[in-house]
């Protein structure tokens, strides 16, 4: 089983965004040494808890400081950008870091104000053209425009024979269809929508058809929030920050900050403190936490039920040393 990490540039309470970005790169270096397959950087704008705003910046920096691990975006929010710009930028990253760059594509709203600030044309209403944008990115990367298309015959880098590995990221039950139709990798955010994860990944595998964009067979990834403690009490302490953050997010929106474990334990109502962190009566949890053995048992069931080829690990552990300790226990558990 391949294990990977999604890095948010988590801002530890009492520190700065610069500290968080330095910690994000340190996490990438640590994951490289542990044998993780890839590290992806998120795109979050105007977030008080995450400093990873533009994944391509961190990809370039982390790629220069690592040796074997793949580096990528989780994800570039394609609704905000020109497909040409995204394709050209990641083709250049692939030239700088050959054979290790992933282009994860997604879409999301960052709120009315930020969405407007990111748009070049603020006078028109946004159009939901996500499938067309994804297809155009692939056409640029693979020189796959029809002969009669005005962009045909215009390679991004004529000397390059490789392209970044392309993925579609989603969290809704219907998002798998586009990835299956285009024949690219698909990553499902199980920490956002755990109840739909297994069905979406199975449907993607069943409907996948090669389309000349790098894959001959499906590549299914399950993204899960995981906290691995030294013991069960430690695990519940570690996962408290994630539970506390989502509770704050529901109340405060993007102004929410990440609580320390102690702050979260003091703030959370009993029902959230006791929210399951393993599979109970067949229902997947939002957060997986426990000892290495407990976490392995839960993840193995998720892998079996979803058919995932790879696990992408998210966590919102406030202390970066605790975060990396959890990654170490996970790597040892799967004998990376």
RAWOZI-V314460 format. One record per residue. RES is the residue in one letter. PHI is phi in radians with two decimals (* if undefined). OMEGA is omega in radians with two decimals (999 if undefined). NEAR is the number of other ideal C-beta (glycine too) atoms within 8 Angstrom. Layout:
BEGIN
res->RES phi->PHI omega->OMEGA near->NEAR
res->RES phi->PHI omega->OMEGA near->NEAR
END
This chain:
BEGIN
res->X phi->* omega->3.06 near->6
res->X phi->-1.37 omega->3.08 near->8
res->X phi->-2.05 omega->-3.13 near->13
res->X phi->-2.40 omega->-3.06 near->15
res->X phi->-2.27 omega->2.95 near->15
res->X phi->-1.79 omega->-3.04 near->13
res->X phi->-1.88 omega->-3.06 near->13
res->X phi->-1.73 omega->-2.99 near->13
res->X phi->1.14 omega->-3.04 near->17
res->X phi->-1.08 omega->-3.12 near->16
res->X phi->-1.57 omega->3.10 near->15
res->X phi->-1.18 omega->3.11 near->12
res->X phi->-0.92 omega->3.14 near->10
res->X phi->1.51 omega->3.13 near->3
res->X phi->-2.09 omega->-3.08 near->7
res->X phi->-1.97 omega->3.05 near->6
res->X phi->-1.08 omega->3.10 near->8
res->X phi->-1.07 omega->3.08 near->7
res->X phi->-1.07 omega->-3.10 near->10
res->X phi->-1.12 omega->3.13 near->15
res->X phi->-1.18 omega->3.08 near->12
res->X phi->-1.10 omega->3.10 near->8
res->X phi->-1.16 omega->3.11 near->12
res->X phi->-1.08 omega->3.12 near->17
res->X phi->-1.22 omega->3.10 near->12
res->X phi->-1.09 omega->3.08 near->10
res->X phi->-1.11 omega->3.09 near->15
res->X phi->-1.09 omega->3.11 near->17
res->X phi->-1.11 omega->3.13 near->11
res->X phi->-1.13 omega->3.13 near->11
res->X phi->-1.11 omega->3.10 near->12
res->X phi->-1.06 omega->3.14 near->12
res->X phi->-1.17 omega->-3.11 near->6
res->X phi->-1.32 omega->-3.13 near->10
res->X phi->1.75 omega->3.03 near->6
res->X phi->-1.10 omega->-3.03 near->14
res->X phi->-1.37 omega->-3.13 near->9
res->X phi->-2.62 omega->2.95 near->13
res->X phi->-2.26 omega->3.12 near->18
res->X phi->-1.95 omega->3.12 near->17
res->X phi->-1.93 omega->-3.04 near->18
res->X phi->-1.46 omega->2.97 near->13
res->X phi->-2.03 omega->3.07 near->12
res->X phi->-2.27 omega->-3.10 near->11
res->X phi->-1.89 omega->3.07 near->8
res->X phi->0.96 omega->3.11 near->8
res->X phi->-1.55 omega->3.11 near->9
res->X phi->-1.48 omega->-3.07 near->8
res->X phi->-1.94 omega->-3.08 near->11
res->X phi->-2.26 omega->-3.09 near->11
res->X phi->-1.81 omega->3.13 near->12
res->X phi->-1.48 omega->-3.10 near->15
res->X phi->-1.65 omega->-3.09 near->8
res->X phi->-2.27 omega->-3.02 near->7
res->X phi->-1.01 omega->-3.08 near->15
res->X phi->-1.09 omega->3.11 near->11
res->X phi->-1.18 omega->3.13 near->7
res->X phi->-1.21 omega->3.09 near->17
res->X phi->-1.04 omega->-3.11 near->15
res->X phi->-1.10 omega->-3.09 near->11
res->X phi->-1.23 omega->-3.13 near->9
res->X phi->-1.20 omega->3.12 near->15
res->X phi->-1.07 omega->3.13 near->13
res->X phi->-1.30 omega->-3.07 near->8
res->X phi->-1.90 omega->3.11 near->8
res->X phi->-2.16 omega->-3.00 near->12
res->X phi->-2.21 omega->-3.05 near->4
res->X phi->-2.09 omega->-3.04 near->5
res->X phi->-1.25 omega->3.05 near->13
res->X phi->-1.33 omega->-3.12 near->11
res->X phi->-2.20 omega->-3.06 near->17
res->X phi->-2.82 omega->-3.08 near->17
res->X phi->-1.89 omega->3.11 near->15
res->X phi->-2.37 omega->0.16 near->14
res->X phi->-2.43 omega->2.85 near->14
res->X phi->-1.33 omega->-3.12 near->13
res->X phi->-1.46 omega->-2.94 near->11
res->X phi->-1.16 omega->3.11 near->15
res->X phi->-1.11 omega->-3.10 near->9
res->X phi->-1.70 omega->-2.92 near->7
res->X phi->-2.38 omega->3.03 near->9
res->X phi->-1.23 omega->3.07 near->5
res->X phi->-0.97 omega->3.11 near->12
res->X phi->-1.08 omega->-3.14 near->8
res->X phi->-1.03 omega->-3.12 near->8
res->X phi->-1.13 omega->-3.12 near->14
res->X phi->-1.08 omega->-3.11 near->13
res->X phi->-1.13 omega->-3.13 near->10
res->X phi->-1.10 omega->-3.11 near->9
res->X phi->-1.37 omega->3.00 near->14
res->X phi->-1.15 omega->3.10 near->15
res->X phi->-1.20 omega->3.06 near->9
res->X phi->-1.07 omega->3.12 near->14
res->X phi->-1.14 omega->3.08 near->14
res->X phi->-1.23 omega->3.12 near->8
res->X phi->-1.32 omega->-3.05 near->9
res->X phi->-2.21 omega->-2.94 near->12
res->X phi->-1.06 omega->3.04 near->7
res->X phi->1.34 omega->-3.08 near->6
res->X phi->-2.25 omega->-3.02 near->9
res->X phi->-1.81 omega->3.07 near->15
res->X phi->-2.02 omega->3.03 near->13
res->X phi->-1.89 omega->3.06 near->15
res->X phi->-1.62 omega->-3.07 near->14
res->X phi->-1.91 omega->3.09 near->15
res->X phi->-2.62 omega->3.04 near->12
res->X phi->-2.62 omega->3.12 near->7
res->X phi->-2.95 omega->2.99 near->6
res->X phi->-1.62 omega->3.06 near->5
res->X phi->-1.85 omega->-3.09 near->11
res->X phi->1.84 omega->-3.00 near->9
res->X phi->-1.02 omega->-3.07 near->6
res->X phi->-1.21 omega->-3.09 near->6
res->X phi->-1.20 omega->3.10 near->10
res->X phi->-1.01 omega->3.12 near->12
res->X phi->-1.18 omega->-3.13 near->8
res->X phi->-1.14 omega->-3.12 near->6
res->X phi->-1.39 omega->-3.09 near->8
res->X phi->-1.36 omega->3.06 near->9
res->X phi->-1.34 omega->3.14 near->3
res->X phi->-1.74 omega->-3.08 near->5
res->X phi->-1.58 omega->-3.12 near->6
res->X phi->-1.58 omega->-3.12 near->3
res->X phi->-2.01 omega->3.12 near->5
res->X phi->-1.38 omega->-3.14 near->3
res->X phi->-1.12 omega->-3.13 near->7
res->X phi->-1.99 omega->3.11 near->4
res->X phi->-1.44 omega->-3.13 near->4
res->X phi->-2.11 omega->-3.07 near->6
res->X phi->-1.01 omega->3.13 near->10
res->X phi->-1.01 omega->3.14 near->7
res->X phi->-1.16 omega->3.13 near->7
res->X phi->-1.17 omega->3.12 near->11
res->X phi->-1.07 omega->-3.14 near->14
res->X phi->-1.08 omega->3.14 near->9
res->X phi->-1.22 omega->3.06 near->11
res->X phi->-0.99 omega->-3.14 near->15
res->X phi->-1.12 omega->3.14 near->13
res->X phi->-1.12 omega->3.08 near->12
res->X phi->-1.14 omega->-3.07 near->15
res->X phi->-1.17 omega->-3.04 near->15
res->X phi->-1.82 omega->-3.12 near->10
res->X phi->0.90 omega->-2.99 near->7
res->X phi->-1.97 omega->3.06 near->7
res->X phi->-1.22 omega->3.06 near->10
res->X phi->-1.03 omega->-3.07 near->5
res->X phi->-0.96 omega->-3.08 near->5
res->X phi->-1.45 omega->-3.11 near->4
res->X phi->-1.28 omega->-3.14 near->8
res->X phi->-1.10 omega->3.12 near->3
res->X phi->-1.56 omega->-3.11 near->7
res->X phi->-1.12 omega->3.09 near->9
res->X phi->1.32 omega->3.14 near->4
res->X phi->-2.14 omega->-3.10 near->5
res->X phi->-1.16 omega->3.13 near->6
res->X phi->-1.16 omega->3.11 near->9
res->X phi->-2.45 omega->-3.02 near->8
res->X phi->-0.99 omega->-3.09 near->4
res->X phi->-1.48 omega->-3.07 near->4
res->X phi->-1.50 omega->3.10 near->10
res->X phi->-1.88 omega->3.12 near->3
res->X phi->-1.99 omega->3.10 near->6
res->X phi->-2.35 omega->3.07 near->10
res->X phi->-1.13 omega->3.06 near->12
res->X phi->-1.27 omega->-3.01 near->11
res->X phi->-1.90 omega->-3.13 near->15
res->X phi->-2.27 omega->2.96 near->17
res->X phi->-1.92 omega->3.14 near->16
res->X phi->-1.89 omega->-3.13 near->14
res->X phi->-2.70 omega->3.08 near->13
res->X phi->-2.49 omega->3.11 near->9
res->X phi->-1.98 omega->-3.10 near->8
res->X phi->-1.08 omega->-3.03 near->8
res->X phi->-1.73 omega->-3.03 near->5
res->X phi->-1.22 omega->-3.08 near->13
res->X phi->-1.11 omega->-2.97 near->15
res->X phi->-1.08 omega->-3.11 near->10
res->X phi->-1.17 omega->3.11 near->11
res->X phi->-1.09 omega->3.13 near->15
res->X phi->-1.15 omega->-3.13 near->15
res->X phi->-1.16 omega->-3.10 near->9
res->X phi->-1.50 omega->3.11 near->12
res->X phi->1.22 omega->3.10 near->12
res->X phi->-2.11 omega->-3.14 near->14
res->X phi->-1.16 omega->-3.12 near->13
res->X phi->-2.35 omega->3.11 near->18
res->X phi->-2.08 omega->-3.11 near->14
res->X phi->-1.90 omega->-3.12 near->20
res->X phi->-1.43 omega->-3.14 near->11
res->X phi->-1.17 omega->3.12 near->12
res->X phi->-1.32 omega->3.06 near->10
res->X phi->-1.62 omega->-3.03 near->6
res->X phi->-2.38 omega->-3.03 near->11
res->X phi->-1.09 omega->-3.06 near->11
res->X phi->-1.22 omega->-3.09 near->6
res->X phi->-1.72 omega->-2.95 near->11
res->X phi->-1.10 omega->-3.05 near->15
res->X phi->-1.08 omega->-3.13 near->10
res->X phi->-1.13 omega->-3.13 near->8
res->X phi->-1.14 omega->-3.12 near->14
res->X phi->-1.22 omega->3.08 near->16
res->X phi->-1.13 omega->-3.14 near->10
res->X phi->-1.12 omega->3.08 near->11
res->X phi->-1.02 omega->-3.13 near->16
res->X phi->-1.09 omega->-3.10 near->10
res->X phi->-1.18 omega->-3.03 near->7
res->X phi->-1.74 omega->-3.10 near->10
res->X phi->-1.04 omega->3.05 near->12
res->X phi->-2.37 omega->3.08 near->7
res->X phi->-1.03 omega->-3.12 near->8
res->X phi->-2.32 omega->3.11 near->8
res->X phi->1.46 omega->-3.11 near->6
res->X phi->-1.97 omega->2.94 near->12
res->X phi->1.85 omega->-3.08 near->8
res->X phi->-2.05 omega->3.01 near->11
res->X phi->-1.77 omega->3.13 near->3
res->X phi->-2.51 omega->-3.06 near->6
res->X phi->-1.10 omega->3.08 near->11
res->X phi->-2.27 omega->-2.99 near->11
res->X phi->-1.85 omega->-3.11 near->15
res->X phi->-2.12 omega->3.08 near->15
res->X phi->-1.92 omega->3.10 near->16
res->X phi->-1.71 omega->-3.02 near->15
res->X phi->-2.36 omega->3.01 near->13
res->X phi->-1.47 omega->-3.01 near->13
res->X phi->-2.30 omega->3.02 near->14
res->X phi->-2.21 omega->-3.11 near->15
res->X phi->-1.92 omega->-3.10 near->14
res->X phi->-1.74 omega->3.05 near->16
res->X phi->-1.15 omega->3.03 near->7
res->X phi->-2.60 omega->-3.04 near->7
res->X phi->-1.13 omega->3.13 near->9
res->X phi->-1.12 omega->3.13 near->7
res->X phi->-1.11 omega->3.14 near->9
res->X phi->-1.08 omega->3.13 near->18
res->X phi->-1.20 omega->3.03 near->11
res->X phi->-1.17 omega->-3.10 near->10
res->X phi->-1.11 omega->-3.07 near->16
res->X phi->-1.32 omega->-3.12 near->15
res->X phi->-1.07 omega->3.13 near->14
res->X phi->-1.08 omega->3.13 near->15
res->X phi->-1.13 omega->3.11 near->13
res->X phi->-1.06 omega->-3.13 near->14
res->X phi->-1.15 omega->3.14 near->15
res->X phi->-1.16 omega->-3.14 near->14
res->X phi->-1.13 omega->3.08 near->9
res->X phi->-1.18 omega->3.08 near->12
res->X phi->-1.14 omega->-3.12 near->12
res->X phi->-1.04 omega->3.13 near->9
res->X phi->-1.12 omega->-3.11 near->6
res->X phi->-1.57 omega->-2.91 near->6
res->X phi->-2.01 omega->-3.09 near->8
res->X phi->1.21 omega->-3.02 near->6
res->X phi->-1.19 omega->3.08 near->9
res->X phi->-1.39 omega->-3.12 near->6
res->X phi->-1.13 omega->3.05 near->12
res->X phi->-1.91 omega->-3.13 near->9
res->X phi->-1.35 omega->3.09 near->14
res->X phi->-1.44 omega->2.93 near->14
res->X phi->-1.17 omega->3.12 near->10
res->X phi->-1.04 omega->-3.12 near->13
res->X phi->-1.14 omega->3.10 near->6
res->X phi->-1.09 omega->-3.13 near->10
res->X phi->-1.12 omega->-3.14 near->15
res->X phi->-1.09 omega->3.13 near->11
res->X phi->-1.39 omega->-3.05 near->6
res->X phi->-1.54 omega->-2.94 near->9
res->X phi->-1.27 omega->3.00 near->12
res->X phi->-1.21 omega->-3.04 near->5
res->X phi->-1.01 omega->-3.07 near->6
res->X phi->-1.14 omega->3.09 near->6
res->X phi->-1.41 omega->3.06 near->9
res->X phi->-1.05 omega->-3.09 near->10
res->X phi->-1.68 omega->3.09 near->6
res->X phi->-1.00 omega->-3.05 near->10
res->X phi->-1.05 omega->3.07 near->8
res->X phi->-2.07 omega->3.01 near->13
res->X phi->-2.52 omega->-3.12 near->10
res->X phi->-1.31 omega->-3.14 near->10
res->X phi->-2.16 omega->-3.14 near->7
res->X phi->0.91 omega->3.07 near->3
res->X phi->1.47 omega->-3.09 near->4
res->X phi->-1.54 omega->3.10 near->9
res->X phi->-1.27 omega->3.10 near->9
res->X phi->-1.46 omega->3.00 near->13
res->X phi->-1.29 omega->-3.10 near->7
res->X phi->-2.21 omega->3.06 near->13
res->X phi->-1.75 omega->-3.13 near->14
res->X phi->-2.62 omega->3.11 near->13
res->X phi->2.69 omega->3.02 near->14
res->X phi->-1.22 omega->3.08 near->11
res->X phi->-0.92 omega->-3.12 near->11
res->X phi->-1.18 omega->3.14 near->8
res->X phi->-1.14 omega->3.14 near->11
res->X phi->-1.13 omega->3.14 near->16
res->X phi->-1.04 omega->-3.14 near->10
res->X phi->-1.08 omega->3.14 near->9
res->X phi->-1.18 omega->-3.10 near->14
res->X phi->-1.14 omega->3.13 near->12
res->X phi->-1.09 omega->3.09 near->8
res->X phi->-1.16 omega->3.12 near->9
res->X phi->-1.07 omega->3.13 near->17
res->X phi->-1.11 omega->-3.13 near->12
res->X phi->-1.11 omega->-3.07 near->7
res->X phi->-1.28 omega->-3.07 near->7
res->X phi->-1.71 omega->-3.03 near->13
res->X phi->1.25 omega->-3.10 near->10
res->X phi->-1.13 omega->3.05 near->11
res->X phi->-1.56 omega->-3.00 near->8
res->X phi->-2.71 omega->3.04 near->13
res->X phi->-1.92 omega->3.02 near->14
res->X phi->-1.84 omega->-3.00 near->15
res->X phi->-1.69 omega->2.96 near->14
res->X phi->-1.90 omega->2.81 near->12
res->X phi->-2.62 omega->3.11 near->12
res->X phi->-2.10 omega->3.09 near->12
res->X phi->-1.20 omega->-2.98 near->15
res->X phi->-1.17 omega->-3.08 near->12
res->X phi->-1.44 omega->-3.10 near->9
res->X phi->-1.08 omega->3.09 near->11
res->X phi->-1.20 omega->3.05 near->6
res->X phi->-1.10 omega->-3.13 near->10
res->X phi->-1.07 omega->-3.12 near->12
res->X phi->-1.24 omega->3.05 near->11
res->X phi->-1.12 omega->3.08 near->9
res->X phi->-1.11 omega->3.10 near->15
res->X phi->-1.07 omega->3.14 near->15
res->X phi->-1.09 omega->3.14 near->10
res->X phi->-1.11 omega->3.14 near->12
res->X phi->-1.17 omega->3.13 near->14
res->X phi->-1.10 omega->3.12 near->12
res->X phi->-1.16 omega->-3.11 near->9
res->X phi->-1.10 omega->-3.13 near->11
res->X phi->-1.71 omega->3.07 near->9
res->X phi->0.91 omega->3.11 near->4
res->X phi->-1.14 omega->999 near->8
END
